[in-house]
């Protein structure tokens, strides 16, 4: 029995050759991590020796070898036939009596119940290794009860070593078929069918950002996540906050969870599980509460620390004992393999007609002919470079997915099979569109764009785009002037964090409000004043999970800002408080009831003037409460706040006092408050503003329009707008020089320093501390700064070098 059976309590990571990666990992965690609080369901492994014994007793080695020799390795045209014949050979075999007794005796001994439901999982000796980890190549069977069902399921696992996808996978990886064996894990079944289950990553799966834990979950059994049948709930947890016992959840996204997999009725002999519609009230509820999310994330930290590498894992919550269990863990294989230090950015230049949208996987763009397939059996229709359009994918699709330029599915989320494989292959994927197979025509030319944020877009026709690849290792950050980013979209933050940078010089709060909150803050505070039925319904829908509608605003805004602050943690992130104009505020849901009509909103009721005014004061309170959560409760003290469009010194004092009343006290917990220098009064009275604020950020667009008297929204005089106009340039230089004399930080946000080397030189020579660029202009901006500084070093006499450094610092 010892040769054939290995209990999890006797198994560790060094036993991969005998029990496979999956079982070795389960045994390793059961033996070493249960003492640290993790719950791992007990079980045992039927060893690879048992599989070899089964093959020998049934005289299958030579027969299987002959079948594999006959495999057409050029186009794999007989793959399906070969796999079917191999599986039949195994299923026609018999389990030797001594092996059968060893398995059933272990089952009876370990579970003390001959009806104990178990999960029977395949664990190949070449599976779940760092360089060979296509999950789902072999089969698993759930809710297996009794000796007969158990032995039958073990044999079915053996046969799954020869699924079409497993054969093709071994061919692709260069594994010799006869040298890959199968162990079978028999594990106590967690009653997730009446609970919930999901997956987790100890990094952010899109970008590989290491400081977060990503969790996804659905009601019922977890197969729906892997298969991409439904869109799961998703949670993002910040590791440093977790370790410091701070509020750690950065994001919570409610998935549709339209289906839930449960055990089939005993009368259904053909199926052990069924997929049923999820009740509406469960669809509208998160599968995990905040305490459970942080508990799972803490377990993820323990798993990663133990294995000393990024991991992905599966979890399940038992609906009977309400406990959460880890049921599998394996090394993460996409980003942990990457050694590239090149950054490729994609930018759509000319768009076509939008056909459909879904969740973007990755950040690339691809074009090709759409092929609508309903199953892998139609693989013959797919040409190299086509775009696969289908309801959802499963591991059975793996052999053909290497041919595609992109994948579009109706169903699934970021942790679905299609998403995982797209990342593995570096392909473009848009998942969860709901209607792709209805709106995209077979054979039509389409473009997939994942370069526009969280939403992936399918365009009709071939669009124009540009790709820029930069070797980040070759980029030298300037020693004096700090290059920073301008950013507003949380979904791009983790990817952008890998760019060479010194933090965020401008984070636009209004982008998060308009794209994530969507509702005017006063419409949440004074919901009764919103009289439009359509807008009331929309607000009710958006805030359905919040007993207090104000909490919706605070939660969404804090999550958006926190995601960006976490991505750049330890570097400064300057968050500009909302700078909508009144017409833009009116465009938010419910906004028209609270905003004045102005002839020229550009120089009207905006910025600082709103914050203490009774017309918006309570809206500003919600902004401040969100920022207090980010800084104080989540520990993201790298966030600094900035006040836009502050016309007078007295106004600045009012805003600072208002912020203090709302819980944001300057200097407390290291809080710095900057002011935008975008009005000539800010420059002229810089000394007075410096007594109130900790630093300045020059807003060159507004400063130019107010210097030249140009409304930059007016197309009639747009040609007169020029940031490098002599008057505008003089005010900018004066602002920098005054800030340096006043010992205040000063930066600039804008495109001009990357577009114009001459303009960048003016800023550098004046002694600016930082320049913030849009992401697509960052590399050009850094190169400009470095070239200017290098020339200064060459031309400055050696005995004046120290003086030069003193001047620019």
C-alpha positions, 0 to 999 in steps of 0.5 A: 500500500505504501508504494501506491498511496501517500497521505498528504501528511507524508507528502511534500514539495520534494515528492513531485516525481512520485505524486505530481506538482498538484499533490506535492503542493497540497501535501506541502501546505497540509504539512507545513502551513496548517500550523500557520492557520491555513485550512487545507482539506485532508487527503491522499495521493495515488502515486505515479508508481500506481499509474505505472503498475496499472499500465504494466498490468494491462500491457498498455505501454507498447500500445500507447507508444505505437499510437503516439508514434503515429501522431501527425506532428506536422499539422496534428490532423489525427490528434483527435483520433489518436487521443480517443483511441488512447483513452479507450485503451486505458478505460478498457483496462482494469484496476488490479485488485491490490491497487484497488484495495489500497485506494479504497482502504486509504479512503476508508481509513482517512475519512472514516466514512465510506460515503465521504464526498471527495474531489478526485484530481489529476496531478501529472509529474510534468504538471504545475512546474514553473516551466510547465503549468497549463492548468486544466490539461487533465481531468478532475472529478467532484462529489465522488462518493463510495468505492465504485465511483472512486475507482472509476474516477481514478481510471478516468483521471488516468485516461485524461493523460491522453486528452487532445489538449494534454497530448498537444501540450506535451508535444509543444513542451518537448515532453516524451509521452512515455515519461509523463505519469499521472498521480491522482489526488483524493481530497475531502470535498469542500461543500462549495456547492452551497457556499462559494469558491474562486482563485487567487494570485499573489500578484496582479495578473495583468501587469505582474505588479507584485504588491497586491493579491488578486482574488476572484470568486463565484457562488457554487463550485469553482469550475465556472471561473476556470471555464469562463462561464460567468463573470466573478466578483473581483477583489484587489488587496494591497500587501503593505497595508495588509502587513501593517494591519491597515485597511487593505482592500483597494478594489471590489468589483461585483461580477454578474455570477449568472450561473452557479455550479452545484451537485446534481441530484443522485438520480442524475447518473450521467452528471455529478454536477449541474449549472443552474441560474444564480438567484437575483439576490445572490447575484447582487451580493459579494461572495466574500465579506471584507474580513474574509477577503483580508483573511484569504489575502493574508493566507496568500502572503503566507503561501508566497512566503513559504514558496518564495515565488509568486503563486496562484491558488484555488480556494473554496468556502464550505456552505456547512461549516462556513470555513474557507479552505485552500484546495490547490496552489501552484507557481504563477507562470506568466510574470514570474518567467518574464525577464524583459525590461522593455516596455511596449505601449500601444496607442490607437490612432484611428478608430472604426465603428464599435461593434462590442466591448468587454474586459480588456486582457493585457494592453495590446492591439491586434487585427484579423479576420473574425472566426465564429466557432462553437467548439474546438471541433471546428478548428479547421476553419481557423487560419493563422492570425485569425481572431477567435470569437466564441461563447467561452473557451476551455482547456479543450481549445488549447491546441488551436489557440496558438494560431490566433491573433486574438480571442473574443468571448461572450462570457468570462472575466479576468480569471477565465480560461480565455484570459489565462491562456491569452496572458500565457500566449501574449495574445490580445483578448476581450472577454465577457462581451455578452454579445460578441457572437451575435454582433460580430460577423464570421469572416469580417475584418476586426480590430481588438483594442486593449489599450484604452483602459479596463474596457476592451473594444472591438472595432469593425475593420482594420484600425490604425495604431502605433507601437512604441517599444522602449528598453527601460534598462537604458533609461537613466532617471535624471539626478536633479529634475524628477520626471513624473507621470500624469494619470487619472485611470486606476486600471492603467496604474500597475502597468505604468508603475513599471515605466521609469518615473519619480511618482505622479505629478498630477492625478486627476480626481475628476477622471475617477469621479466621472468614470467610476463614481458617475454621480454628482456628489450632491445628488447622493446627499440630496437624492430627493431633489433629483426628480428625473425617474431615469436618473433616480433609477440609475442612482439607485442601481449604482448605490444598491449595495450602500445603505447610505448613498454618500458611502458609495461616493466615498468608497468608489473615490477612495478605491480609485485613488488608493489603487494609483497610490498603491501602484506607486507606493513610496513615491509621491502621488499628488492628487488634485482635488476635483477640478470640474467646471460647472457644465462638466459637473452638470453632466454627471448623473443628477448634476443638473439639479445642483449646478449653475448655468454659466456663460464662461465656466472655464473662469467661473465656479471651479476649483477652490471657490467651490470647496467652501461655498455652500453650493458645493461644500458638502460635496467637498466633504465627501472628497475629503472623507475619501482622501482621509481613508486613503491616507489614514486608514489605508496608510497610503501617506505618499498621497499629497493633495493639491488645490486647483484654481485658487484665485486669492490668498484668502481663498487658499486660507479658507480651503485649508481651514475647510479641509481641517474641519473635514479631517485633513489637517496640513502636517498631520500624518505628513500631509502636504497640500500643494496649490496649482500655479495656473493664475497670474495672481499665484505667480505675483503673490507667490510669497503669500501663497507659499505661507499657506501651501507646501508647494506649487505645480504649474498648470501651463494650460490655464496659466497661458489662457489667463495670461493671453486672455484666451478661452482654450475651449474656443476654436475661433482663437485656438491658433493663438494659444501657445504655452511658449508665448514670451509672456506665458514663458516669463510667468512660468520662469518667474514662478519657478525662481520665486518658489526656489527662493521661498524654499517651496517645491515646484513642478509643471504638468503638461505636454510642452516639455516633451514636445519642445526641447527648448521649452524643457531647457527653460524649465531645467535652467530655471531650476524646476524640481519636477516635470509631469508627463502624459505616459506616451510622452514620458520617455521623450521627456526624460530624454530631453531632460537628460540631454539638457543636463548633460550639456550643462555638465559639459559646458559648465566650468569645473569650478562652477559645477557646485554652484550650478547644482546649488542653483538648480536644486 
